[in-house]
Amino acid sequence: MSNAERLSHFMSTNPEIRLWDILQTNFKAKALKEKVYIEYDKIKATLWNRRSMRVEFNPNKLSHDEVLWLKQNIISYLDDVSFTRLDLAFDFEFDLNDYYALSDKSVKKTIFYGRNVKPETKYFGVRNSDRFIRIYNKNKNVKIMQMLKLIQHFYGVWKLN
């Protein structure tokens, strides 16, 4: 039995995996409570000269056991595995408004200002492009999240669908 056949059998019988759009040449799946997206498309791979299988996930959202499960049950059956995208994030303990961003190419820039007329969020480039940078005041984000948790604690959470 080939790796592809083993993976196919595993994915079709494992309760951790939800499959849809299942055809002979392609399928889509979600695993580990929707934290992992898996796509197989043999036709796109041939037409666009790329790999037929794609596995997309945020490692920060997976527990250690879930990472092991993913490596053992999905990634270990794949050939020619590599990164196609890597997102990096850095926290700085000083105000980045005091610095300038320089680029060797022209890049779209969007700035959102706070009530104090100081920049709170800066975007360089276009989302979903090869070059996209977001710089924001994380303290503002943390304060908003703390306020939401406080409101939820005292008033509860209501949802209407």
N, C-alpha and C positions, 0 to 999 in steps of 0.2 A: 504494500500500500504506500503511495507517495505522500509527501508532506501535505500537498494540496488536498488529497482525499481524506487524510487524517483530520486536517483542519475543518474541512467541510462537514465531516461526520460529527466532530466535537461541537461545532457551532450550531448544527441543526438539532442537537439533542440536549444541550446545556441550558438549564433554566436561567442562568445569569445573562443570556444573550437573547435579544429581541431582534428578529430578522424581518425585513420587508422589501418590497420591490425585487422579489426573487425571480430571476430568469436564469437561463443556462450560461449567459455571458456576463451577468452582473448581479449584485445584491447590495443592500445596505443593512447595517446592523448597529445596535447600541448594546453596550455591555456595562456591567458593574453599576447598576442603577442609573443608567443614562450618562455616566461620566466618560465613557469611551465611545467614540464614533469609528465605525469600520466600514470601508467601502471597497468593493471589488468591481472593476469594470474593464473587461478584456478588450472591448472595442475602443474605448477612449485611450487605453494604453497603447494600442497598436497605431491609432491615428495620430496621437500626439507624442509618440515616442517617449513614453514614461512608464513607470511601474504600474502594474494592474491592481495592486492592493495598497490601500491607504489606511493608516491607523492614527487617529487624532485624539489627543488627551492633554490635560493639564496635570503634570505630576504633583503639583501642590494640592490638588483636590483628591488625590488617591492616598489611601493608607499604605503602610509598608506591605501588609498582606495582599492588598489589591495590586500593587506593583508587581509582586512576586507572581500572583495569579496571571496577570497580563503577560509577563515574560514567559512563564511556563506553558501557558495554554494558547497563546496567540502568536507572539513574536518569535518564539522558538521554531515555529513551522514556516516562517517566511524566509525567502532567499533574497539576497541583495538588499539588506536593510540599511537605511541611512536617514539623516535628518533632511527635511526640505525646508523647515523653518524653525527658528529658535528665537523665542522672545526673552529679552533680558530686562530686569528691573533693578534699579539701584536706589537706595535711600541715602540722602545727604542730610547732615545735621546743620546745614547753613543755608541761607537764603539764596536760591539760584537766580533771583531777579537781578542780582549784581553782576551777572555774567552775560556774555553775548554768545550767540550760536553762529558759527561760520560754516559754510558749505562750499564745495567745489562746483556745485550745480545750483541752478535756481530751484528753490523749493517753496511751495505754498506755505504761508504762515498765518495762523489764526490765533488771536489772543483774546481771552475773556478777562475782564477787569472786575474787581470787587468794589464794594461801596467806598472803600478808602482810596480808590483810583489806582491801586497797585495791581499788577497782573496776578491772577490766581491760577490760570491754566493757559499753557501755550502748546499749540499743535504745530509741528513742522512736517510737511509732506501730506500725503493723502492716505487715509485708513485703507488697509488691504493692499498697500503698495509695498515695494521692496524697501522704501525709505519712509518710515513713519516714527516720529518721536512725540511723546506727550510728556510735558513737564507740568506738574501741578503741586499745589501746596497740600501736602498730605495731612497736615494738622487740621485744615478745614474739613477734609473728608472724615477724619477720625472724630472730630467734634460733632458732625452731623450724625454719624453712626451711633455715638454715645447718646445723643439726644433722642434718636429713634428708639433705642433700647430702653431708655428711661420712660418714654411715653408708652411703649408696649407693656412695661412692667406695671405701670399704674392704671392704664386703661384697657389692657388686653389687646388682642388683635382680632379684628373682624374682617371677614372676606366674603364678598358676594360675587358669585360667578353667574 
